[in-house]
């Protein structure tokens, strides 16, 4: 069940009034939302509902064990065991076939014939986000950032809540469980801002990302040899806009839907392509993932506490593992490694450049900031080529084709519509998160009839502009 579909609209039209009718009976409301979330997931896979339930049950039990244990060593052992157990399903479903294939290739190169076989299972939708939520819960209980909940319903809802279940944002237990303790306050609902977030998300996904993918990005990346340098470069830029519009659309809709149900989610994007450094980019892009990687991977590895070179190692390792999280393929490892080495190089430059020196003064100047923006933006776009390509070899071939065909005189085939869609995508990117709240306040002051008419017209326009056979959100595969 996709957000921008009639099925989801009907589903949400049923869930929304039920949620508020039961608001004063909080326990019953939460149980209803658990059932609704499981119904939502069942549209993707009924058999994997058992995995969703068992993961929640297992983390609930480990949370109680860790929270009820006084001995520090035993608490640490229990937490480590809980983390490993959370990772086992992820590794089995998502990485077994990839690792088996690599080992089989390696053995073959050594003259040894080995057959590992395949799991025979499809990767469960949302297994990565499911794992992240489970790990963050048990670790935060261990760190005493959140109390182990004694309500199984609360943990079932935290793990399975349908707005964030499939593709985030990653919501910490400390951010969500407290909200379940009491009925929601209707006065806290940002009706105008949430409505605009949902409408804006529908526009970004259905109109910009979907059409730009179908009309231009997919054909170019499928057969780059058939296009000239200008088209290849434009498609690289276009994909940067596609993945932003696609993923930020999902999280915008998720945040808006959750708010209408009475729950607050953290923001996940903040104009990432305006960043002047890779560090700043990761403070703006998929914010809940980057902070998760920082708190649950980078800092446990030692962070920046172990000296300069181990800090660089930790940055690189964190980003490589972050890349691997996105998919079982060498292209994702390379994508993560590029960002890891880039972050390490930035840190090295900062640490070895005199704060008052001429070069640092240049970087802080207006022209220097423009150079920094151009460098960071193009680094990110080039790295996206690996993220988008079917494999690492395809990404290398794509970039090599750009270089070797410079000056070939091949005409640009991108249509005016493609250029308009790219411009629209970049304009949506320029909208700051606070802008939706401000516009929502204005929207709220308009009379009810005008608000209904505007929302209906916007939804109708999106439906009319929707392509046939719209693809799922990009992050559904992760």
RODRENKOL-525602 format. One record per residue (C-alpha): x, y, z; residue number from 1; residue in one letter. Coordinates in steps of 0.05 Angstrom, whole numbers, plus 5000, padded with zeros to 4 digits. Layout:
<atoms>
X|Y|Z|NUM|A $
...
</atoms>
This chain:
<atoms>
5000|5000|5000|1|X $
5032|5064|4976|2|X $
5019|5133|5007|3|X $
4998|5166|4941|4|X $
4943|5115|4925|5|X $
4868|5109|4932|6|X $
4877|5048|4976|7|X $
4917|5088|5027|8|X $
4868|5147|5024|9|X $
4811|5100|5042|10|X $
4853|5066|5096|11|X $
4871|5133|5127|12|X $
4800|5160|5122|13|X $
4780|5101|5167|14|X $
4839|5104|5215|15|X $
4838|5179|5227|16|X $
4767|5186|5256|17|X $
4775|5121|5295|18|X $
4839|5148|5327|19|X $
4806|5212|5352|20|X $
4741|5178|5372|21|X $
4782|5132|5417|22|X $
4830|5186|5441|23|X $
4803|5189|5511|24|X $
4809|5114|5516|25|X $
4883|5115|5504|26|X $
4898|5040|5512|27|X $
4843|5021|5464|28|X $
4867|5074|5415|29|X $
4938|5047|5416|30|X $
4913|4975|5406|31|X $
4872|4999|5346|32|X $
4933|5033|5316|33|X $
4973|4969|5324|34|X $
4920|4931|5287|35|X $
4917|4985|5233|36|X $
4993|4983|5226|37|X $
4993|4908|5217|38|X $
4937|4914|5165|39|X $
4980|4966|5129|40|X $
5040|4920|5129|41|X $
4998|4860|5106|42|X $
4988|4894|5039|43|X $
5062|4881|5028|44|X $
5070|4813|5060|45|X $
5024|4772|5105|46|X $
5077|4719|5123|47|X $
5127|4771|5147|48|X $
5076|4798|5197|49|X $
5103|4743|5242|50|X $
5173|4771|5236|51|X $
5147|4840|5254|52|X $
5111|4813|5315|53|X $
5168|4769|5339|54|X $
5218|4826|5332|55|X $
5174|4870|5375|56|X $
5162|4815|5426|57|X $
5236|4798|5430|58|X $
5257|4872|5440|59|X $
5202|4881|5492|60|X $
5230|4822|5532|61|X $
5302|4844|5525|62|X $
5283|4915|5546|63|X $
5252|4888|5610|64|X $
5313|4844|5623|65|X $
5363|4900|5613|66|X $
5322|4951|5651|67|X $
5312|4903|5709|68|X $
5386|4883|5715|69|X $
5432|4920|5763|70|X $
5499|4886|5747|71|X $
5534|4930|5695|72|X $
5571|4872|5663|73|X $
5507|4831|5655|74|X $
5470|4891|5627|75|X $
5525|4900|5576|76|X $
5522|4826|5557|77|X $
5447|4827|5550|78|X $
5450|4890|5507|79|X $
5503|4860|5462|80|X $
5461|4797|5455|81|X $
5399|4838|5438|82|X $
5436|4877|5385|83|X $
5464|4813|5353|84|X $
5395|4781|5354|85|X $
5366|4843|5320|86|X $
5419|4838|5266|87|X $
5410|4763|5252|88|X $
5345|4770|5210|89|X $
5374|4830|5173|90|X $
5438|4793|5156|91|X $
5400|4730|5136|92|X $
5348|4762|5091|93|X $
5388|4820|5063|94|X $
5461|4799|5061|95|X $
5467|4723|5060|96|X $
5461|4716|4985|97|X $
5509|4774|4973|98|X $
5562|4747|5020|99|X $
5553|4676|4994|100|X $
5563|4699|4923|101|X $
5627|4737|4941|102|X $
5655|4677|4979|103|X $
5637|4631|4922|104|X $
5672|4677|4872|105|X $
5733|4681|4918|106|X $
5736|4606|4926|107|X $
5729|4597|4851|108|X $
5788|4643|4839|109|X $
5829|4598|4885|110|X $
5808|4536|4847|111|X $
5759|4512|4899|112|X $
5688|4496|4878|113|X $
5638|4514|4933|114|X $
5562|4519|4928|115|X $
5529|4559|4984|116|X $
5459|4561|4956|117|X $
5407|4615|4965|118|X $
5358|4631|5021|119|X $
5301|4630|4971|120|X $
5267|4688|5008|121|X $
5252|4758|4985|122|X $
5278|4813|5029|123|X $
5222|4834|5076|124|X $
5198|4905|5065|125|X $
5221|4952|5121|126|X $
5270|4902|5153|127|X $
5325|4954|5158|128|X $
5282|5006|5192|129|X $
5253|4952|5236|130|X $
5323|4933|5257|131|X $
5344|5005|5270|132|X $
5284|5017|5315|133|X $
5296|4953|5354|134|X $
5369|4967|5365|135|X $
5358|5039|5386|136|X $
5306|5017|5437|137|X $
5348|4964|5473|138|X $
5411|5008|5471|139|X $
5374|5068|5498|140|X $
5346|5025|5554|141|X $
5418|5003|5569|142|X $
5442|5076|5568|143|X $
5383|5095|5612|144|X $
5358|5146|5561|145|X $
5290|5113|5563|146|X $
5256|5067|5613|147|X $
5239|4997|5590|148|X $
5164|4999|5576|149|X $
5121|4948|5612|150|X $
5066|4957|5560|151|X $
5073|4907|5503|152|X $
5022|4947|5463|153|X $
5067|5009|5468|154|X $
5127|4972|5440|155|X $
5086|4938|5386|156|X $
5061|5007|5365|157|X $
5131|5038|5368|158|X $
5160|4985|5323|159|X $
5102|4979|5274|160|X $
5070|5048|5271|161|X $
5051|5052|5198|162|X $
5073|5123|5181|163|X $
5147|5108|5194|164|X $
5147|5032|5188|165|X $
5169|5024|5116|166|X $
5218|5081|5102|167|X $
5227|5124|5163|168|X $
5241|5173|5190|169|X $
5278|5134|5244|170|X $
5242|5153|5308|171|X $
5278|5141|5374|172|X $
5240|5106|5430|173|X $
5255|5166|5475|174|X $
5219|5210|5423|175|X $
5158|5166|5415|176|X $
5143|5125|5478|177|X $
5130|5187|5521|178|X $
5077|5208|5471|179|X $
5040|5143|5483|180|X $
5033|5154|5557|181|X $
4972|5199|5552|182|X $
4918|5218|5502|183|X $
4938|5264|5446|184|X $
4922|5338|5452|185|X $
4882|5363|5391|186|X $
4910|5433|5404|187|X $
4980|5407|5387|188|X $
4959|5386|5317|189|X $
4988|5431|5262|190|X $
4931|5419|5215|191|X $
4953|5471|5163|192|X $
5027|5452|5164|193|X $
5012|5377|5162|194|X $
4963|5385|5105|195|X $
5014|5424|5065|196|X $
5069|5373|5082|197|X $
5025|5317|5054|198|X $
5005|5356|4992|199|X $
5077|5377|4980|200|X $
5100|5306|4989|201|X $
5049|5281|4939|202|X $
5072|5333|4888|203|X $
5146|5316|4898|204|X $
5135|5241|4891|205|X $
5080|5236|4839|206|X $
5095|5295|4794|207|X $
5170|5309|4800|208|X $
5206|5245|4821|209|X $
5162|5195|4783|210|X $
5160|5233|4717|211|X $
5233|5253|4719|212|X $
5252|5180|4730|213|X $
5208|5152|4675|214|X $
5222|5206|4623|215|X $
5297|5214|4632|216|X $
5336|5184|4690|217|X $
5317|5111|4680|218|X $
5330|5109|4604|219|X $
5398|5144|4612|220|X $
5423|5100|4669|221|X $
5397|5037|4634|222|X $
5437|5051|4571|223|X $
5488|5107|4582|224|X $
5525|5089|4518|225|X $
5466|5115|4477|226|X $
5472|5186|4504|227|X $
5521|5242|4499|228|X $
5560|5278|4554|229|X $
5508|5332|4565|230|X $
5452|5282|4575|231|X $
5494|5240|4621|232|X $
5512|5300|4665|233|X $
5440|5324|4665|234|X $
5416|5254|4685|235|X $
5466|5254|4742|236|X $
5437|5320|4767|237|X $
5367|5296|4754|238|X $
5377|5234|4797|239|X $
5402|5277|4854|240|X $
5335|5313|4850|241|X $
5296|5248|4841|242|X $
5323|5215|4904|243|X $
5313|5278|4944|244|X $
5242|5289|4920|245|X $
5224|5216|4927|246|X $
5253|5204|4997|247|X $
5236|5272|5027|248|X $
5166|5263|4999|249|X $
5157|5199|5038|250|X $
5182|5229|5103|251|X $
5141|5292|5093|252|X $
5078|5251|5084|253|X $
5097|5207|5143|254|X $
5108|5267|5188|255|X $
5043|5299|5165|256|X $
5002|5235|5174|257|X $
5032|5221|5243|258|X $
5017|5293|5265|259|X $
4944|5287|5243|260|X $
4940|5224|5286|261|X $
4969|5262|5345|262|X $
5043|5242|5344|263|X $
5105|5283|5328|264|X $
5162|5257|5285|265|X $
5230|5289|5277|266|X $
5247|5326|5212|267|X $
5290|5287|5164|268|X $
5314|5337|5111|269|X $
5337|5409|5111|270|X $
5358|5434|5042|271|X $
5417|5384|5037|272|X $
5442|5408|4969|273|X $
5458|5477|4999|274|X $
5512|5446|5044|275|X $
5582|5476|5042|276|X $
5615|5413|5069|277|X $
5602|5338|5070|278|X $
5594|5342|5145|279|X $
5540|5395|5136|280|X $
5508|5353|5081|281|X $
5499|5296|5131|282|X $
5470|5344|5181|283|X $
5417|5361|5128|284|X $
5406|5295|5091|285|X $
5367|5237|5122|286|X $
5380|5269|5189|287|X $
5350|5212|5230|288|X $
5397|5162|5196|289|X $
5460|5204|5203|290|X $
5446|5217|5277|291|X $
5431|5143|5287|292|X $
5497|5123|5255|293|X $
5533|5175|5298|294|X $
5501|5153|5364|295|X $
5499|5077|5354|296|X $
5559|5064|5310|297|X $
5609|5121|5305|298|X $
5611|5138|5379|299|X $
5614|5064|5402|300|X $
5672|5055|5355|301|X $
5708|5109|5393|302|X $
5685|5171|5356|303|X $
5738|5225|5359|304|X $
5763|5205|5427|305|X $
5820|5159|5405|306|X $
5864|5206|5366|307|X $
5866|5234|5295|308|X $
5878|5172|5254|309|X $
5829|5128|5291|310|X $
5778|5183|5283|311|X $
5788|5180|5208|312|X $
5781|5104|5211|313|X $
5716|5110|5250|314|X $
5688|5160|5200|315|X $
5705|5115|5141|316|X $
5680|5051|5174|317|X $
5615|5084|5196|318|X $
5600|5108|5126|319|X $
5620|5043|5092|320|X $
5572|5005|5139|321|X $
5520|5059|5126|322|X $
5529|5046|5052|323|X $
5523|4971|5062|324|X $
5459|4983|5102|325|X $
5428|5013|5039|326|X $
5438|4949|4999|327|X $
5478|4886|4990|328|X $
5522|4908|4932|329|X $
5591|4935|4919|330|X $
5562|4999|4890|331|X $
5532|5016|4959|332|X $
5598|5000|4993|333|X $
5634|5046|4944|334|X $
5582|5101|4955|335|X $
5591|5096|5031|336|X $
5667|5094|5024|337|X $
5668|5156|4981|338|X $
5630|5194|5034|339|X $
5673|5164|5089|340|X $
5739|5184|5057|341|X $
5709|5251|5039|342|X $
5690|5265|5111|343|X $
5759|5242|5135|344|X $
5793|5287|5083|345|X $
5751|5347|5105|346|X $
5769|5335|5178|347|X $
5842|5328|5160|348|X $
5840|5393|5122|349|X $
5807|5429|5181|350|X $
5858|5401|5230|351|X $
5919|5416|5189|352|X $
5901|5485|5162|353|X $
5918|5547|5203|354|X $
5854|5578|5229|355|X $
5880|5648|5212|356|X $
5915|5628|5147|357|X $
5901|5656|5078|358|X $
5868|5591|5054|359|X $
5819|5589|5112|360|X $
5802|5662|5101|361|X $
5790|5646|5027|362|X $
5743|5589|5045|363|X $
5702|5634|5091|364|X $
5695|5689|5038|365|X $
5637|5695|4990|366|X $
5675|5666|4930|367|X $
5705|5612|4973|368|X $
5637|5590|4997|369|X $
5613|5586|4925|370|X $
5672|5541|4909|371|X $
5658|5498|4970|372|X $
5584|5491|4950|373|X $
5602|5471|4879|374|X $
5653|5421|4903|375|X $
5607|5389|4954|376|X $
5547|5387|4908|377|X $
5585|5354|4851|378|X $
5619|5304|4899|379|X $
5550|5284|4924|380|X $
5522|5279|4853|381|X $
5580|5236|4829|382|X $
5572|5190|4890|383|X $
5497|5184|4873|384|X $
5518|5151|4807|385|X $
5542|5091|4847|386|X $
5479|5092|4889|387|X $
5434|5091|4827|388|X $
5472|5042|4783|389|X $
5456|4968|4782|390|X $
5528|4952|4802|391|X $
5595|4985|4814|392|X $
5620|4968|4744|393|X $
5559|5003|4715|394|X $
5574|5065|4755|395|X $
5647|5066|4732|396|X $
5624|5057|4660|397|X $
5574|5114|4668|398|X $
5627|5163|4694|399|X $
5679|5140|4644|400|X $
5629|5151|4587|401|X $
5620|5223|4611|402|X $
5695|5235|4609|403|X $
5711|5200|4543|404|X $
5653|5233|4506|405|X $
5670|5305|4525|406|X $
5670|5346|4462|407|X $
5635|5292|4421|408|X $
5583|5342|4398|409|X $
5525|5295|4413|410|X $
5460|5335|4417|411|X $
5421|5340|4482|412|X $
5359|5297|4481|413|X $
5329|5319|4547|414|X $
5262|5350|4532|415|X $
5238|5418|4557|416|X $
5191|5381|4604|417|X $
5250|5346|4636|418|X $
5284|5414|4648|419|X $
5219|5442|4678|420|X $
5213|5382|4724|421|X $
5286|5391|4746|422|X $
5272|5464|4761|423|X $
5210|5445|4800|424|X $
5249|5394|4840|425|X $
5302|5444|4859|426|X $
5250|5496|4879|427|X $
5217|5446|4926|428|X $
5286|5434|4955|429|X $
5292|5509|4971|430|X $
5232|5506|5017|431|X $
5259|5505|5088|432|X $
5225|5459|5140|433|X $
5199|5520|5177|434|X $
5166|5544|5113|435|X $
5112|5491|5117|436|X $
5095|5512|5188|437|X $
5092|5586|5168|438|X $
5050|5572|5106|439|X $
5008|5524|5147|440|X $
4992|5580|5196|441|X $
4967|5623|5137|442|X $
4929|5563|5110|443|X $
4896|5552|5178|444|X $
4869|5623|5178|445|X $
4832|5612|5112|446|X $
4759|5592|5120|447|X $
4744|5517|5121|448|X $
4709|5516|5054|449|X $
4770|5547|5019|450|X $
4817|5498|5053|451|X $
4775|5438|5031|452|X $
4770|5465|4961|453|X $
4845|5478|4956|454|X $
4863|5409|4984|455|X $
4814|5374|4939|456|X $
4839|5412|4877|457|X $
4912|5396|4895|458|X $
4898|5322|4904|459|X $
4857|5320|4840|460|X $
4914|5354|4802|461|X $
4965|5305|4830|462|X $
4920|5246|4810|463|X $
4912|5274|4740|464|X $
4987|5285|4732|465|X $
5006|5217|4760|466|X $
5042|5170|4712|467|X $
5015|5101|4697|468|X $
5047|5046|4739|469|X $
5081|5092|4789|470|X $
5141|5058|4822|471|X $
5146|5049|4898|472|X $
5187|5098|4939|473|X $
5261|5087|4928|474|X $
5275|5073|5002|475|X $
5224|5016|5004|476|X $
5280|4971|4979|477|X $
5323|4987|5040|478|X $
</atoms>
